[in-house]
Amino acid sequence: LCCGTGDLAFLLARRVGSTGKVYGADFSKAQIAQARRRDRHSQIHWVEADALDLPFVGDHFDAVIQGFGLRNVVDIARCLAEVRRVLKPGGRAVILDLHRPEDPGWRSFQEWYLKERVAGLGRALGLEAEYAYLAPSLERFPSGAEQIELSREAGFAQARHYPLVGGAVGVLVADN
């Protein structure tokens, strides 16, 4: 979900092999078009879709994987409810994203890194506007504990959050 140009979808397709089925869904027509251009031999089904209104029947997927996309949806609670809807009973959602570290040292490092390295690279490439949203998106993104609560409110039976890289990245695992 929010597959962009397909990096995670390609990894998943290799992992499930010929017996599995992978869908790559993204809101951006351009991102899906790029994923299709990159896709030479896989059996991935590319779908232009809104994460808040997925074009799939309920109880459709064994798993939903989302990498660096939840932070960018306009209604996180609704997205989580939609993910739960399309998961089969016993299915699992795994959502990886950037976070604001609680530790002041890690937080300072992240702020420096985003400002000097990431935004600096964006400026050098003439893409400053494309990277300017990162820091503000982190400020309003729910913490791991808040994501667990949102998952429960969306109807997931269990949810856990695993901070990584000093809390700068986190993985939400929610079971249907």
Stockholm file with secondary structure:
# STOCKHOLM 1.0

chainA/1-176         LCCGTGDLAFLLARRVGSTGKVYGADFSKAQIAQARRRDRHSQIHWVEADALDLPFVGDHFDAVIQGFGLRNVVDIARCLAEVRRVLKPGGRAVILDLHRPEDPGWRSFQEWYLKERVAGLGRALGLEAEYAYLAPSLERFPSGAEQIELSREAGFAQARHYPLVGGAVGVLVADN
#=GR chainA/1-176 SS CCCTTSHHHHHHHHHHGGGSCCEEEESCHHHHHHHHHHCSSCCCEEEECBTTBCSSCSSCEEEEEEESCGGGSSCHHHHHHHHHHHEEEEEEEEEEEECCCSSHHHHHHHHHIIIIIIHHHHHHTTCHHHHTTHHHHHHHSCCHHHHHHHHHHTTCSEEEEEEEGGGTEEEEEEEC
#=GC SS_cons         CCCTTSHHHHHHHHHHGGGSCCEEEESCHHHHHHHHHHCSSCCCEEEECBTTBCSSCSSCEEEEEEESCGGGSSCHHHHHHHHHHHEEEEEEEEEEEECCCSSHHHHHHHHHIIIIIIHHHHHHTTCHHHHTTHHHHHHHSCCHHHHHHHHHHTTCSEEEEEEEGGGTEEEEEEEC
//
